[in-house]
Amino acid sequence: MLNNIGLPGLLLIAVVVLVLFGRGKISSLMGEVGKGITAFKKGVTDGSKELEEDNGETARDITPEGEKDKA
């Protein structure tokens, strides 16, 4: 059903949305979407950094006792 909308259909939808909500409302909505995307990316990078730090703290020396004395 949605496979054959095409460019004219998308333009019609865009015009209807613009008429219903107005330019100001749409621009503020897009600003909020941009802020949300930025916050999501920041959360992902912070989460990956936190995981890397946790993995670094849990890493420990597993060299057998006899091998430690030789070094």
Secondary structure, 3 states (H helix, E strand, C coil): CHHHCHHHHHHHHHHHHHHHHCHHHHHHHHHHHHHHHHHHHHHHHHHHHHHHHHHHHHCCCCCCHHHHHHC
